[in-house]
Amino acid sequence: MVAGKTVCLRQLSRGNRALEVRFNRFLGHDKVTVDRIIESWSNSTGPAVEGRHVLAIQDTSEIHFNTTPQRRRGLGEIGKGNNHGVLLHPLLAVDADDGSCLGLLSGQIWTRAGRRTTSHDDRELSDKESQRWISTAVAARPLLTKAAAVTVLGDRESDIFALYASSAKQHFHVIARSMHDRKLADRSSLYEASDAMAAVDQRMIQLPARAARPARLAHLELRFGAIELARPQNKLLHHLPKSLPLAVVDVREINAETGIEPLHWRLLTSHEVTSIEDAWRIVQWYKQRWIIEQFFRILKTQEPQARRQSDRIRRSASQAGCDRRQGGRHHHPASAGPQWWSPAHSRGLRQRPNWRAHSPQPATRSREQATKEPTSAR
């Protein structure tokens, strides 16, 4: 699929009908499941991580299918609920020193199965979509035993107290961009504390291009310091420590050009940050998160016509899994709860996936989470 730059079975077979049928039967076999394919993603990644400091970068993206209400079996709501498809959450291994992509480690593919009536705050973490940020990292831990160090890295959605708490137990570090103005152990707030820190350095940092933003040089001002993060006031989190020692690295753009939204990252990390160089290193590592956005972009723009050839949702998911396994090795730099994908839900369906219809923005949270959650929710 990578060599041929397509996932269309007819094009891959180059007119060989027997080969096309064999591949089609392989994807349709009962033993070719999404779980088995996800498990195979990491076959070549384990040896590649040995002796390296690995950035385990995770994010979520939506896969949109053009469909009708009569042919929507097995698909769930995505986006704002006006589209249907599946969600993909991969964990990508990247070398912290040179930024090379080592391969995929683990992941999840799921659909949203309906509206939830229980409040988000009243549900256990295991009953929330946000659990994927923890379970995906934990699932990959056995593959990373020979790595010199592991840092799990995510965007604002991964700002979860339970993830920070699990890092020590699982023997990995965490870097996450802050989403919530959390309470600290001294009853002050995170944003209040970071704003009060003195600016200690400035640097010009190259920011890569994104969907609607060209690459540019940004003039960043640096602050950093140690904090003691308080546990959210939620009865379901009482089993977690009352507070956690972390570091915050605050970088904000100064002198941004007119019409450009200034960059501002508050990065929470379990790494010890005691010097200016330590702080800039955290910023540099967080910049590597854009590799997974490029990974999604490649998957969604490579031969979009080929995706329309998929004649079952099940086979589409299997092809996507195979393609992600290969792509990970070659690339260099609703309101509903999760229903884990079951091929039985979609046998015999003929769906047309539209992979270009959406830009590679992360499929973040369900509709009930689309509005800003209280800090206690996470």
Secondary structure, DSSP 4 states (H G I P E B T S, - for coil): -TTTT---HHHHHTT-HHHHHHHHHHHHSTT--HHHHHHHTTTTHHHHTTTSEEEEEE--EEEEEE--GGG-TT-EEETTTTEEEEEEEEEEEEETTT--EEEEEEEEEEEE-S---S-GGGS-GGGSGGGHHHHHHHHHGGGGTTSSEEEEEE-GGG--HHHHHHHHHHT-EEEEE--S-PBBTTS-BHHHHHHHSPP-EEEEEEEPPBTTB--EEEEEEEEEEEEEEEPPS-GGGTTS-SEEEEEEEEEEE-SPPTTSPPPEEEEEESS---SHHHHHHHHHHHHTTHHHHHHHHHHHHS-HHHHTT---HHHHHHHHHHHHHHHHHH-------EEE--GGGGTT---EE-SSSS-S-B----HHHHSPPPGGG-
